[in-house]
Amino acid sequence: MKKILVTGCNGQLGRAVNQEYAKDEVEFINTDIMEGEGVTPLDITKAEDVLALTERTRPDVIINCAAHTNVDACETQWDLAYKINAIGARNLSIAAEKTGAKLMHISTDYVFPGTSPSPLTEFDPVGPISAYGKTKLEGENFVKEFSNRHFILRTAWLYGDGRNFVKTMLKLSETHDTVSVVDDQFGSPTSAVELAKMIHFLEPTENYGTYHATCEGQCSWAEFASELFKKAGKDTKVNYVTTEEYNSPTKRPAYSVLDNYMLRLVAGDAFVMADWKDALDVYMKDICQ
């Protein structure tokens, strides 16, 4: 039976991965920073702990869903962000190579500066402008350096079972007639369910490398909010504002729409990520029941 070790199993993607593989003959080794039912505690920043666990369990696949994703906090917690996003990736890469496991590492659109006029392929030059993006790029570099059998999946604007933009907006709609959302940052909202499907598609293959992994289509954050309010039947209006007006403490990419170019080359019609509006439909029906 295939063994899959998942880090960050209690996060949105970790939960989606477990659900996606539910019908497979798979033994999960679910890990997270805190112990829980069916969860092995693991601090991926500690190399000796990572190596001890992988030597003991001998996974066939390691899926790294763990990350420090609080973009604003990363600016003031550089050391912690680097430990989790970069050193953690390094430790898992070394462990994967030692045990012969495949490594599936999740990265982000924030590795790009956001200045491109068109969707970005896997071969476009990177240039992160935030601590989060910089530490995630270092994580990618460590994966490439230490693990030969790796997949790097760059995703964006992820939402699933957990805290996310969709749930935040719906919560605000309960007490606000109007919410202000930036309209000059563009990306592709991506369902954790869809990303888990892509992981499941690529994992059994030998098609290693870097992939963009977002739902199809693009929008601004304000357009995203308007669409989800419409689907939820909310009357809350969206006040479209600029990034400057919003006064965020962190630089964010203005345009980080990812083109799933490698996936098209490798999979053709065998697997295509859903359109972001269709994926949001499925999600909204699930959480709004």
Buried (B, 14 or more C-beta within 10 A) or exposed (E): EBBBBBBBBBBBBBBBBBBBBEEEEBEBBBBBBEEEEEBBEBBBBBBEBBBEBBEEBEBBBBBBBBBBBBBBBBBEBEEBBBBBBBBBBBBBBBBBBEBEBBBBBBBBBBBBBBEBEEBBBBEBEBBBBBBBBBBBBBBBBBBBEBBEBBBBBBBBBBBBBBEBBBBEBBEBBEEEEEBBBBBBBBBBBBBBBBBBBBBBBBBEEEBBEBBBBBBBBBBBBBBBBBBBBEBBEBEBBBEBBEBEEBEEEBBBBBBBBBBBBBBBEBBEEEBBBBBBBBBBBEBBEEEEE
